């Protein structure tokens, strides 16, 4: 046996017989029997074909099961509602959502954070206000939506170019306006909205 072949043979045997190698290999395999009882219960419908599922998908399923376990009852209810909406979507709608998600993942971290903050702000709005905003968006033409997006982009760029102290002052003013808003009567709020619309 040549020195080169002998070296390959020895390395192969070391790798296959090494506890470290076996351990590293096992860490990349998610075996059904290694799941705890709670995880097996949540993933029961995948049991019969678990060995056929790609490892990356297994890990995603396992991560989702762990996330589900830590959810509050309200969060679980919201997740079930989202799943129901997903099931009712057409393949085209699902594809659009997947594309938007891929686009989101490719964004810089600061942009992702900004979008998360906007989503949080929207979720904290009263249900009626959220409905009004959705209806307004849905009633826009494609051209109006594009104009709106462009206006928002310009505002973001303008905001990012401001000095830090100026942004802080504006944040403080907004906070004061929010506090004042909560003390207004419905008529005063309507009047304030009309004034804002006129300025636009």
Secondary structure, DSSP 8 states (H G I E B T S, - for coil): --HHHHHHHHHHHHHHH-HHHHHHHHHT---GGGS-HHHHHHTGGGGGGGGGS-HHHHHHHHHHHHHHHT--HHHHHHHHHHHHHHHHS-HHHHHHHHHHHHHHHTS-HHHHHHHHHHHHHHHTS-HHHHHHHHHHHHTS-HHHHHHHHHHHHHHHHHHHHS-HHHHHHHHHHHHHHHHHHHHS-HHHHHHHHHHHHHH-
